[in-house]
């Protein structure tokens, strides 16, 4: 029998009860956290500490792109292109341990997160 610690139990409950829009925001929150950790490591002069967070950020962007239905709304193809570009830039930041590229990626993912957070809040308000 596996016993989860309270944090893992809370996280599992949060994910299992979240709406699709809340899950998307949660994913973006983690994406921002990963890129923030990487940029912090690069600023500290610890490029090896940036590798794993940048890899995880790349995986998240690939998942976001794979789950995007480009036929669902008119802006979806543009968002897919942005995901492709963002993934390329995250790879570039990781390969070169490039702080400027990582900071650019951070700006992009924070903007996307804020936009989706606002959209999820609007959707929640409409259904309430």
Number of C-alpha atoms within 10 A of each C-alpha: 3 4 7 10 8 9 9 11 11 12 10 12 11 14 13 10 10 12 13 11 16 18 16 17 21 18 18 24 17 17 24 23 17 22 28 22 19 30 29 18 19 22 15 10 13 14 18 12 17 26 20 15 22 27 17 16 27 23 14 19 23 17 13 17 19 12 10 15 12 15 9 9 8 9 10 15 15 11 16 20 12 15 22 14 14 21 22 13 18 25 19 15 24 23 11 12 24 18 20 13 18 26 19 17 23 23 15 15 23 19 14 17 21 15 13 18 19 13 14 19 13 12 12 13 9 8 6 6
